[in-house]
Amino acid sequence: PFDGSPAQKAGVKPGDVILKVNGNDVSGQSLTQIVDQVSGPAGTQVTLTLMDPGTGTTRDVTITRAKIQIHNVSWHMLPGTTLAHIRMTAFSSGATDDLKKALQEAKAQGATGIVLDLRNDPGGLLNEAVSVASQFLSSGNVMLEKDAQGNIKPLPVESGGLAPDIPMVVLINNGTASAAEIVSGALQDAKRGTLIGETTFGTGTVLN
């Protein structure tokens, strides 16, 4: 669930398995079919039967639907330190601009290190991934893109990054996917920052 979303507020946790929607078993149904049942007009309710994969226990969660406002980036200074915790929840349009603003504010407040938090970030746009990674890199490629015919095209680091030298670590988990994996992988390959957490989701493809 996105940060601040109706699902998160209702208690849906990353990794929860949806068994039923409004009492209807959804096993064997396509993702699109299930999404159609979960989605609906703002202000209406939907009840999900969820299973915690860690314990195997099930529970019902009732969500009041609402328009989901995605905030790509939030940040704060970790108490008692000069470390900026920068949380990226998505790579939708404008993510790089939001990150630049956070970096400028953090540096203005005296940040000497960055904790980039990409946990449970489902990704988003490829161009935003390249631009975000470029804020922390000064040269090289962000990634190599291979098409269905096997042609490989490098996507180089964009110049003018705001934080190419400040020490950093990256927090990841099994909900880190797609564009978030591109960024964490690029930073790891460039030995720019240590990845801390769990093996990521493993999207492996870029669609747009």
N, C-alpha and C positions, 0 to 999 in steps of 0.2 A: 504493500500500500504506500502511496505517496505521502510525504510528510504533510500533516494537517488535513488529510482527506477524510471524507465521511467514514470510509472503511477503517482507517487508523483510529479515528476517534471512537468508533464502536468496538474496538478491540481486536480487529483482524491483525494477525502477526505475519511477518515474512516467513514463507515456507508452509503456511497453512494450506491444507488440501481441501478444495471444495467438493463435498459429497452430494449435497442437495441444494437446490434453489427453491425457496418457498415450498419445501417438502417434496419436491420432484427430484428423483434420482437423476443425476446428470452424467453418470459413468457411460462411456462410449460415445458421448456427444462431441461435436467439434467445438473448438474454442469460440467460433463465431456464434454458434447456437447458444452457448452458455452466456456469452457476453450480452446477447440480445435479451436473455431472461434477467440478468443482473441489472442491466441499464434500465432507466425509465425516467419519467418526469421528476423534476426537483420537488421535494416535499413529500413524495410518496416513499413507502418503505419496502424493503426486501429482506427476507430472512435467509441467511446462509447456514447450512450445517457444515461445520468445519472439523477437520481432523488434525491434531497436532502430530506430525510425523515422528517426533522424538519419543512421545509417550504412547501414541495410539489412541488417546482419549478424544472423544468428540464433544462438540458443544454447538449450540445455536447462537448466532449473533444477528441481531436485527439492526439494519442500517437505514438511516433516513437519507435518501438520495439528495444530492446537491451538486451544483456545478463545481467541478474540481479546479481549483486555482493552483497551478504548478509554479512554485518559486524555485528557480534553478539553483540559487546560491543563497546561503546564509552564513554568517560567521560571528565569532566572538573570541575575545582573548581568554585563554585558559587562566583561571584565577591563580594569582600569585606567581605568574610566569610572564615571559615576553613571547609566548608561543601563540600563534593565531590558529584556531580551529576553523577550517573552511569546509563547510558541508555542501556538496553538490548532489542534488536529488534527481536531476534529469539533465539531458542535453537537448532540450527543445530550443527553438529559435531565441536568440538573445543570451544564451548561456555564457558565451565568452565575454560579452559586455558586462554581465552581472559579476563574473569572476574578476574582471579588471577593476571594477568599482570596489569589490571586497579587498583585493590586493592593495589598492591605493590607500584605502582606509586603514588597513592593518599596518602598512609600512608607516603611515603618518602617526600611528599610535605607538610606534617603536618596536614592532614585531621583529624578532631575530630568528624565527623559525616558523615553519608551517606544518600543520597536520592536515593533509588533504583527505577528507572523508568521503569515499565513494561507495560505502556500504549500502546495499539495497538500491543502488542507482541502476535503473533498467536501461539507461542509454538514451539514444535519440539520433540526432542528425550527425552524419559523417563530417560535414564541414565544421561543425561546432567542436567535435572531438579533436580535429587537427588544430584548430585555433586555440583550444584550451591547453592541449599539450604544449603548444608553442609558447605559452606564457612562461613555461619552466625550462625550456630548452633553447640553446643558442645556435645549434647547427645539426646537420644530419637529416634523417627522415623520421617522420612520425610513424609511418607504416608503409608497407608494400601492398598494393592492391592487385589481386590476380582475378581476371575475368574467366568466364566459362571456357574460353578457348586457350587458356593458359598464359595469356599475355600479362606481363607484370609491369605495373606503373608505380614508380615511387611517389609518395606524397610528402614533399619536403617540409621541414620546419619553417614556419612563417617568421620573418624577422620582427624585431621590436618587442619581444616578450618582456613582461614587467618583472619577472622573478626568476631569471636564469641561474642565479648564484645562491639565493637564500637557502639554507639547509631545510630539508623537508623529508617527511615520511608520508606514506599513503596507506590508508585503512581500506581493506577490501574484505568481502565475504562472498558466500555462494549466491547472493543476490546481486552482485556486481556483474553487469552484463553489457554486451554490445559496445557502444561508444565509451562507456566507463572502462571496459576491458582494453580498448584501444589506447586510452590515455595511460592506464596503469602499466600496460605492457611496454609502451614507448618509454616511460620514465624508468622502468626496470632495465630495459635493454640499454639505455643510455647511461646506466648506473647513476642516475640523477637522484633517486630516492628509494629507500627500502620499502618493500611492500610488506604489510603486517596484517595478518588475519587468516582467512581461509581461501581455499582454491575457489576461483571465480566460476561463474555460471557456465561459460564455454559456448557463447553464441556462434562464433566462427564465421559468420556471414554478415555482410553489410548490404542493406536493401536500398537505402536512399541517402 
